[in-house]
Amino acid sequence: MSHPELIVPNNLVNEFKICTQLQYSGKLNIKSSKGHKWTFYYRLGRIVWATGGTHPFRRWRRHMAQHCPELDVEKMPLRVQDISIDYWGYRMIRSLT
């Protein structure tokens, strides 16, 4: 579900409800009037991953520091092809397994 037009807040809530009710699997792309973008990944109507916003790298590092303080994210291997995909944060976490 990709919406090139801007979504007003009430319609945005409805989009989330529809994705849940339809047990949607895929991604929902949102763009703000200021040009910020978010992507929500769904599996059977549930959000399983989200990314985007103003500073996604900073947010990812904060979450990692909060939930995995034993990991030094600065030492994690980061390749250009890793960050060129929408789900780069998920891929980074996946590389830890």
C-alpha angles and dihedrals in degrees: 000000000000122000114192090183121076117264121219115225096258091051090047091057088049091052090054091048092049092050089052095045093047091046086234120198115198136051135307115208118205127186125190127217087255092057098257114144133207130183123202117196117210133196116186093338097313127108107241100169139006133187141169137065130118102314111014094164093053092047092049092050091048091051092048091049091049099044102027106029091160091067121084101214090189089068095049113112109252119185127189091244089055095059096039092074126079094239097048092134092055090047091052092052090045090055089063093068 
